[in-house]
Amino acid sequence: MPAMLKSFWDQATRFWSGRTLAQRILFAGVAASVVAAFVLMIVWFNQPDYRVLFNKLGQDDASRVMETLKAGKVPYRLEEGGQTILVPADQVSELRLKVAGEGKLHGAGLGYEIFDDTKVGQTDFVQRINYQRALQGELARTIGEFPQIDKARVHLVLPQKSLFIEEQRKPSASVVLTLKSGAKLEQKQVQGIVNFVAMSVEGLDPARVTVTDTSGKILYQPKDGDSIDGMTSTQFDFRNTYQRNVERKIEELLTPIVGGGKSIAKVSAQLDFSRREIKKQSFDPNATVVRSEVREESSTNQKANVDGSVPETNFRGDGFTGTENKVDQSQEKRQTNYEINSETQHIVAPSGELQRLSVAVIVDYVQDPASAEPKFIPRSAEELERIKQAVASAVGFDAKRGDTIEVSCMSFGERELIGEPSLTQNMLEYAQRLGKPFLNGLLVFLFLLLVVRPVVMALIRPRVTREEIESISRLPEAERRIALAEPEEEEAELVEISKRLENAKILAQQLFETNTEQA
């Protein structure tokens, strides 16, 4: 055996033989605890790192994936009620490809894979029902791909076609969506779902598709379907959104004036959703413009000869030789066309035009500054009038439109005067924020300080019996000094051990304070 190891072994043997039975039991327990903790740390660090293989699985898909993992003897874990399956991180990619290749994931419901095991001799009714189930499943899977949708179910009504019925019944569809927590679908997305379902089913009109969520809210209703107050669901949502925006604007205006939570605003808006096209054409007879003018002039200058008459046969005298006349003729023709000034307007009135706005505002009482005790009094009429004017300007008040604004001051009920929190409340709130890890650390520290430390100090403190004192007193002076020197050395060792324990205590306290500040 090497000299170093032999020396270490001799020192350990002397140390062990010089301990009492209680000290040996304590040291053995501590050593066993250290070894066990070391083994547990090794096992814990060497555990495989599990990663998510698939999540949000249905019961059927999860069962098929588990069968595949069991057949391959792959360790796995289940979380979230069996919807999430975890496997070792180094096998995630391989297992995903394997499961996908075997076609184990069918998604929500059955799809066209229902025809993979078609039996010979199935009736036409069974074939038709299977087709409807497959189509519903495929539509539900595709709709479930939306990031805001957790689950989707599609119900189709596909009337059977017949050659002997003149008026065929039209198909219809209903879609029920389970949205994720805090998620909301936009109107364009809902319209996309409706168009997708309508285009995927032969002969389905989008007007015969409805979309709702699991809370009963109608996400889509056909345009010709009336809702509350004769409005469609889209128009109803638009009116509610407009009213909420005006209410929020009023409360944001009043919060710096009356304080947070001391004002309530409610708005009722009447909107006109009809579409109107107006054509106007106006004429101004006083403003005329010459559009065109036509002018024609003509003149004639001719000579007219009057011939002499021929005498009769028995006439014996001279004949009439006749005369010569001049003819002058002139003609003028003028045509003027005037254009009347006209103006043509084509006005398309927007849908959702505001017809009337009614606003009601309630503000809380104000604390009386002249009272020594907390006392709340109504606000003055001048202050309410200023609030009314501010609200009217914020909402765009129009008296010609028939808008009304009412501002009232009412007590909001009994008030709890909350003072400064006590020290105990602060400590409890702070302790709740620390969490279990820090509280557990505090308990371990107190256990070591109040239990383990006194036991260790009691075990390692030297015990001097009466016989030892009497024997030392009988020794000569030189031997007595040597005997007394040995306890001094042991006492020095005890002092050194005590210093180390105190340093460990201070270090543990500093770590605890650091964790407390971070929390």
C-alpha positions in Angstrom: 0.0 0.0 0.0 1.4 3.4 -0.8 2.6 5.5 2.1 0.1 8.3 1.4 -2.8 5.9 1.5 -1.5 4.1 4.6 -1.1 7.4 6.4 -4.6 8.4 5.5 -6.0 5.1 6.6 -4.2 5.3 9.9 -5.5 8.8 10.5 -9.1 7.7 9.7 -8.7 4.7 12.0 -7.5 6.8 14.9 -10.3 9.3 14.3 -12.9 6.5 14.2 -11.6 4.7 17.3 -11.5 8.0 19.2 -15.2 8.6 18.7 -18.0 7.6 21.0 -20.9 5.3 19.9 -23.3 8.3 19.3 -20.7 10.1 17.2 -20.1 7.0 15.1 -23.8 6.6 14.5 -24.1 10.3 13.5 -21.1 10.1 11.2 -22.4 6.9 9.6 -25.8 8.5 9.0 -24.3 11.6 7.5 -22.0 9.5 5.2 -24.9 7.3 4.1 -27.1 10.4 3.4 -24.3 12.0 1.3 -23.8 8.8 -0.7 -27.6 8.4 -1.2 -27.9 12.0 -2.4 -24.9 11.6 -4.7 -26.5 8.4 -6.2 -29.9 10.2 -6.6 -28.2 13.1 -8.4 -26.4 10.7 -10.8 -29.6 8.9 -11.5 -31.5 12.2 -12.0 -28.9 13.7 -14.3 -28.7 10.5 -16.4 -32.5 10.3 -17.0 -33.5 10.7 -20.6 -34.7 14.1 -21.7 -38.4 13.7 -22.8 -39.8 15.9 -25.5 -43.3 16.2 -26.9 -44.1 13.7 -29.7 -47.7 14.8 -30.3 -50.1 17.1 -28.4 -53.8 17.8 -28.4 -54.5 14.3 -29.6 -58.0 12.8 -29.5 -58.6 9.6 -27.6 -58.6 7.4 -30.7 -55.3 8.9 -32.1 -53.6 8.7 -28.7 -54.6 5.0 -28.3 -53.1 4.1 -31.7 -49.9 6.0 -31.0 -49.5 4.3 -27.7 -49.9 0.9 -29.3 -47.1 1.8 -31.8 -44.8 2.9 -29.0 -45.5 -0.3 -26.9 -44.8 -2.5 -29.9 -41.5 -0.7 -30.4 -40.7 -0.9 -26.6 -40.2 2.9 -26.6 -40.6 4.6 -23.2 -43.2 7.4 -23.1 -45.1 9.6 -20.8 -48.6 11.0 -20.8 -49.6 14.5 -19.8 -52.7 16.7 -20.0 -55.1 13.9 -19.5 -53.5 11.7 -22.2 -53.7 14.4 -24.9 -49.9 14.9 -24.9 -47.4 12.1 -25.4 -43.7 12.6 -24.6 -40.8 10.4 -25.7 -37.0 10.5 -25.4 -35.6 13.6 -27.2 -33.3 11.6 -29.5 -36.2 9.5 -30.9 -38.8 12.3 -31.6 -38.1 12.8 -35.3 -37.8 9.1 -36.0 -41.1 8.3 -34.2 -43.0 11.1 -35.9 -42.0 9.8 -39.3 -42.9 6.2 -38.3 -46.3 7.1 -36.9 -47.1 9.3 -39.9 -46.0 6.5 -42.3 -48.3 4.0 -40.6 -51.2 6.4 -40.8 -52.0 6.3 -37.1 -53.2 9.9 -36.9 -56.7 10.3 -38.2 -57.5 13.6 -36.6 -61.0 14.6 -35.4 -63.4 11.9 -36.4 -63.2 9.6 -39.4 -62.3 10.8 -42.9 -62.1 9.1 -46.2 -60.1 6.3 -44.6 -63.4 4.8 -43.7 -63.5 3.4 -47.2 -60.2 1.5 -46.7 -62.0 -1.4 -45.2 -65.0 -1.5 -47.5 -66.9 -4.8 -47.1 -68.5 -6.6 -50.0 -72.3 -6.4 -50.0 -72.8 -3.1 -48.3 -76.1 -1.5 -49.1 -76.6 1.8 -50.7 -77.8 3.3 -47.5 -74.6 2.3 -45.6 -72.5 3.7 -48.4 -74.3 7.0 -48.3 -74.0 7.3 -44.5 -70.3 6.4 -44.7 -69.8 9.1 -47.3 -71.5 11.7 -45.2 -69.5 10.7 -42.1 -66.2 10.8 -44.1 -67.1 14.2 -45.6 -68.0 15.6 -42.1 -64.7 14.3 -40.7 -62.6 15.7 -43.5 -64.2 19.2 -43.2 -63.8 19.1 -39.4 -60.1 18.3 -39.8 -59.4 21.1 -42.2 -61.3 23.6 -40.1 -59.4 22.5 -37.0 -56.2 23.6 -38.7 -57.0 27.3 -37.9 -54.7 28.5 -35.1 -57.6 29.9 -33.0 -59.7 26.7 -33.2 -59.2 23.8 -30.8 -61.8 21.4 -32.1 -64.4 21.5 -34.8 -67.5 19.5 -35.7 -69.5 19.6 -38.9 -73.0 18.3 -39.4 -74.3 17.9 -42.9 -77.8 17.3 -44.2 -77.5 15.7 -47.6 -81.0 14.9 -49.0 -81.2 11.8 -51.2 -81.7 12.7 -54.9 -84.6 11.1 -56.7 -85.8 11.2 -60.3 -89.5 11.1 -59.3 -89.4 14.2 -57.1 -89.6 17.5 -59.0 -88.6 19.8 -56.1 -85.4 18.5 -54.6 -84.5 19.5 -51.0 -81.4 21.5 -50.7 -78.4 20.5 -48.5 -77.5 22.4 -45.3 -74.6 22.4 -42.9 -73.9 23.4 -39.3 -70.4 24.0 -37.9 -69.7 24.0 -34.2 -66.3 25.4 -33.1 -64.4 25.0 -29.8 -62.1 28.0 -29.7 -58.9 28.1 -27.7 -58.7 30.1 -24.5 -58.8 33.8 -25.2 -58.9 33.3 -29.0 -61.4 35.0 -31.3 -62.1 34.6 -35.0 -62.3 37.6 -37.3 -65.3 38.0 -39.5 -63.2 37.3 -42.6 -62.1 34.0 -41.1 -65.6 33.0 -40.3 -66.7 33.9 -43.9 -63.8 31.8 -45.2 -65.0 28.8 -43.2 -68.5 29.2 -44.6 -67.2 29.5 -48.2 -65.0 26.5 -47.7 -67.9 24.3 -46.4 -70.2 25.5 -49.2 -67.6 24.8 -51.9 -66.8 21.4 -50.5 -70.4 20.1 -50.5 -72.2 19.7 -53.8 -75.2 22.0 -54.2 -74.7 23.7 -50.9 -75.6 27.4 -50.8 -73.6 29.6 -48.3 -76.9 30.9 -47.1 -77.7 27.5 -45.7 -74.6 27.3 -43.5 -74.5 28.4 -39.9 -71.4 28.7 -37.6 -71.6 28.7 -33.8 -69.2 28.1 -30.9 -69.6 25.9 -27.9 -70.8 28.9 -25.8 -73.8 29.3 -28.1 -72.7 32.5 -29.8 -73.6 32.7 -33.5 -70.5 33.5 -35.4 -72.2 33.5 -38.8 -75.8 33.8 -40.0 -77.0 34.1 -43.5 -77.3 37.7 -44.8 -81.1 37.4 -45.3 -81.6 36.1 -41.8 -82.9 38.7 -39.4 -81.5 38.9 -35.9 -82.3 41.2 -33.0 -84.0 44.5 -34.0 -84.3 43.3 -37.6 -80.5 43.3 -38.1 -78.2 40.6 -39.1 -75.6 39.3 -36.7 -72.9 41.3 -38.5 -74.9 44.5 -38.2 -75.7 43.8 -34.6 -72.0 43.2 -33.8 -71.1 46.4 -35.6 -73.6 48.5 -33.5 -72.3 46.9 -30.3 -68.7 47.6 -31.2 -69.6 51.2 -32.0 -71.4 51.7 -28.7 -68.5 50.2 -26.7 -66.0 52.4 -28.5 -67.9 55.5 -27.6 -68.4 54.3 -24.0 -64.7 53.7 -23.6 -63.9 57.1 -25.1 -66.1 58.8 -22.5 -64.7 56.8 -19.6 -61.1 57.6 -20.7 -62.1 61.3 -20.8 -63.7 61.3 -17.3 -61.1 59.2 -15.5 -58.6 62.0 -15.0 -61.4 64.3 -13.9 -63.5 62.2 -11.5 -61.0 59.4 -10.8 -60.8 55.8 -11.8 -63.9 53.7 -11.3 -66.0 56.7 -10.4 -67.9 57.1 -13.7 -70.2 54.9 -15.8 -71.1 55.7 -19.4 -73.8 53.9 -21.5 -74.4 54.7 -25.1 -77.4 53.8 -27.4 -76.9 54.3 -31.1 -79.4 54.1 -33.9 -77.7 53.2 -37.1 -79.1 53.1 -40.6 -77.9 50.1 -42.5 -79.9 50.7 -45.7 -78.1 51.4 -48.9 -79.4 54.4 -50.8 -78.4 55.8 -54.2 -79.5 59.4 -54.9 -79.4 61.1 -58.4 -79.9 64.8 -58.6 -80.0 67.1 -61.7 -80.5 70.8 -61.3 -81.1 73.5 -64.0 -80.3 77.2 -63.8 -82.5 79.1 -66.3 -80.8 82.4 -65.6 -77.4 81.2 -66.8 -77.7 80.5 -70.6 -74.9 79.7 -73.0 -75.1 79.8 -76.8 -74.4 76.3 -78.0 -74.8 76.9 -81.8 -76.1 79.5 -84.2 -77.2 79.0 -87.9 -77.7 82.1 -90.2 -78.8 81.9 -93.9 -79.2 84.9 -96.3 -80.4 84.9 -100.0 -81.2 87.6 -102.6 -82.7 87.6 -106.1 -82.6 90.3 -108.9 -84.5 89.3 -112.2 -86.2 91.0 -115.2 -89.8 90.0 -116.2 -91.0 90.6 -119.9 -94.7 90.8 -120.6 -95.4 89.4 -124.2 -97.8 91.1 -126.6 -101.1 89.4 -127.3 -101.8 87.8 -130.7 -104.7 89.6 -132.5 -107.6 87.7 -133.9 -107.7 86.6 -137.5 -110.0 89.3 -138.7 -108.1 92.1 -136.8 -106.7 94.7 -139.3 -104.8 97.0 -137.0 -101.3 96.9 -135.4 -100.6 94.4 -132.6 -99.5 95.0 -128.9 -95.8 94.8 -128.5 -95.8 94.4 -124.6 -93.6 95.9 -121.7 -90.5 95.0 -119.6 -90.5 94.7 -115.6 -87.7 94.2 -112.9 -88.1 91.9 -109.8 -85.8 92.3 -106.7 -86.1 89.6 -103.8 -84.0 89.1 -100.6 -84.4 86.5 -97.7 -82.6 86.1 -94.3 -83.0 83.0 -91.9 -81.3 82.8 -88.4 -81.5 79.9 -85.9 -79.8 80.1 -82.4 -79.6 77.1 -79.9 -79.1 77.9 -76.2 -77.7 75.5 -73.6 -79.2 75.7 -70.1 -76.7 75.3 -67.2 -77.4 71.9 -65.4 -75.7 70.0 -62.6 -76.0 66.2 -62.1 -75.1 64.5 -58.7 -74.9 60.8 -58.0 -74.8 60.2 -54.3 -74.3 56.7 -52.6 -75.3 56.9 -48.9 -72.9 54.8 -46.8 -74.3 51.8 -44.8 -74.3 52.2 -41.0 -74.9 55.9 -40.9 -75.6 57.3 -37.5 -79.1 58.5 -37.1 -79.4 59.2 -33.4 -77.2 59.0 -30.3 -78.2 58.8 -26.7 -75.6 59.0 -24.0 -76.1 58.5 -20.2 -73.3 59.3 -17.8 -73.3 58.7 -14.0 -70.5 60.1 -11.8 -69.8 59.3 -8.2 -70.0 61.7 -5.3 -67.0 63.7 -4.4 -65.3 63.8 -0.9 -66.0 67.0 1.1 -62.7 68.7 1.7 -64.1 70.8 4.5 -65.1 67.8 6.6 -62.7 66.4 9.1 -64.1 62.9 8.7 -64.5 61.2 5.3 -67.8 62.5 3.9 -69.1 62.4 0.3 -71.3 65.0 -1.2 -73.0 65.4 -4.6 -71.1 67.4 -7.3 -72.2 70.9 -8.1 -74.5 71.7 -11.0 -71.7 73.7 -12.6 -69.3 70.8 -12.6 -72.0 68.5 -14.0 -72.6 71.0 -16.8 -68.9 71.2 -17.6 -68.8 67.4 -17.7 -71.8 67.3 -20.0 -70.1 69.8 -22.4 -66.9 67.8 -22.5 -68.8 64.6 -23.2 -70.8 66.3 -26.0 -67.7 67.4 -27.7 -66.1 64.0 -27.4 -69.0 62.0 -28.9 -69.8 64.6 -31.6 -73.2 65.8 -30.3 -75.6 67.0 -32.9 -78.9 68.5 -31.8 -80.4 68.5 -35.3 -79.9 64.8 -35.4 -81.9 64.4 -32.1 -79.0 63.4 -29.9 -79.4 63.5 -26.1 -76.9 63.5 -23.3 -77.8 63.1 -19.6 -75.2 63.5 -16.8 -76.2 62.5 -13.3 -74.4 62.4 -10.0 -75.2 59.4 -7.8 -73.6 57.6 -4.9 -71.8 54.4 -5.9 -72.6 52.8 -2.5 -70.7 52.4 0.7 -67.0 53.0 0.4 -64.3 51.0 2.2 -61.6 53.4 3.3 -58.5 51.4 2.6 -55.5 52.6 4.6 -51.9 51.6 4.5 -51.5 47.9 4.7 -50.2 46.6 8.0 -46.8 45.0 8.5 -48.5 41.6 8.9 -50.3 41.9 5.6 -47.1 42.9 3.8 -45.3 40.0 5.3 -48.0 37.5 4.3 -48.2 38.9 0.8 -44.4 38.8 0.5 -44.3 35.2 1.8 -46.9 34.2 -0.8 -44.8 35.6 -3.5 -41.7 33.6 -2.3 -43.3 30.3 -3.2 -42.7 26.9 -2.0 -39.0 26.6 -3.0 -37.9 29.5 -0.8 -40.1 28.4 2.1 -38.7 24.9 1.9 -35.2 26.3 1.9 -36.0 28.4 5.0 -37.3 25.3 6.8 -34.2 23.3 6.0 -32.0 26.2 7.2 -33.9 26.4 10.5 -33.7 22.7 10.9 -29.9 22.7 10.5 -29.5 25.7 12.8 -31.9 24.7 15.6 -31.7 20.9 15.5 -28.6 19.5 13.8 -26.1 22.1 15.1 -26.9 21.6 18.8 -26.7 17.9 18.4 -23.4 18.0 16.6 -21.9 20.5 19.1 -23.1 18.3 22.0 -21.5 15.2 20.4 -18.1 16.7 19.7 -17.8 18.7 23.0 -15.3 16.8 25.2 -16.6 15.4 28.4 -14.3 15.5 31.5 -15.4 13.1 34.3 -14.7 13.6 38.0 -12.3 10.6 38.0 -10.2 12.3 35.2 -10.0 15.5 37.2 -8.9 13.7 40.4 -6.3 11.7 38.4 -4.9 14.8 36.9 -4.6 16.5 40.3 -2.5 13.5 41.6 0.0 13.9 38.7 3.2 15.7 39.1 3.4 19.3 37.9 5.0 18.6 34.5 2.7 15.7 33.7 -0.3 17.8 34.8 0.6 20.6 32.3 0.9 18.0 29.5 -2.5 16.5 30.4 -4.1 20.0 30.5 -2.5 20.9 27.2 -4.3 18.1 25.4 -7.8 19.4 26.2 -6.6 22.9 25.0 -5.7 21.4 21.6 -9.1 19.7 21.5 -10.7 23.0 22.5 -8.9 24.8 19.7 -10.3 22.2 17.3 -13.8 22.8 18.6 -13.3 26.6 18.2 -12.2 26.0 14.6 -15.3 23.8 13.9 -17.5 26.4 15.5 -16.1 29.1 13.2 -16.7 26.9 10.2 -20.4 26.4 11.3 -20.8 30.1 11.8 -19.4 30.8 8.3 -21.7 28.3 6.8 -24.6 29.9 8.6 -23.7 33.4 7.3 -23.3 32.0 3.8 -26.7 30.3 3.9 -28.3 33.5 5.2 -26.7 35.5 2.4 -28.0 33.1 -0.2 -31.5 33.3 1.3 -31.5 37.1 1.3 -30.3 37.0 -2.4 -33.2 34.7 -3.4 -35.6 36.9 -1.4 -34.5 40.0 -3.2 -34.8 38.3 -6.6 -38.3 37.1 -5.7 
